[in-house]
């Protein structure tokens, strides 16, 4: 599988909420803002389809200003 990284994913407050209790923990979003520039994921597009499984190796390839993830 090969995936192109299109852009970073800015986080919203939902990452601060416990799914079971609904309680918020704002320290999580502050940590993401401080350490990750407010982003905690990526948006990407499939370049070459394939199967991905837990434990697969992941390789990040750079080409100029673009990135691809290969598993």
Steps between C-alpha positions, in 0.01 A plus 500: 500500500626846420332815629575864420495744792278789389495715812519502877182460705427785743338371818179619663380465859353152443840345581460633854178306570478158665269293277341319794451780753492813282745668736753735343875503556626825340864416576494262201418777250757730662762227460408456130516876447838533671676191369333440163409848379130427560500198267481133595440314177504525122266494204623280218411344167558146382769479232521119482230295677602214722442324828620653828514296820599562859875451532582595139809714456437858389749697291480875438643601161573862414508643152567873496221647711267197488483186713375148438437223751581146393394184685 
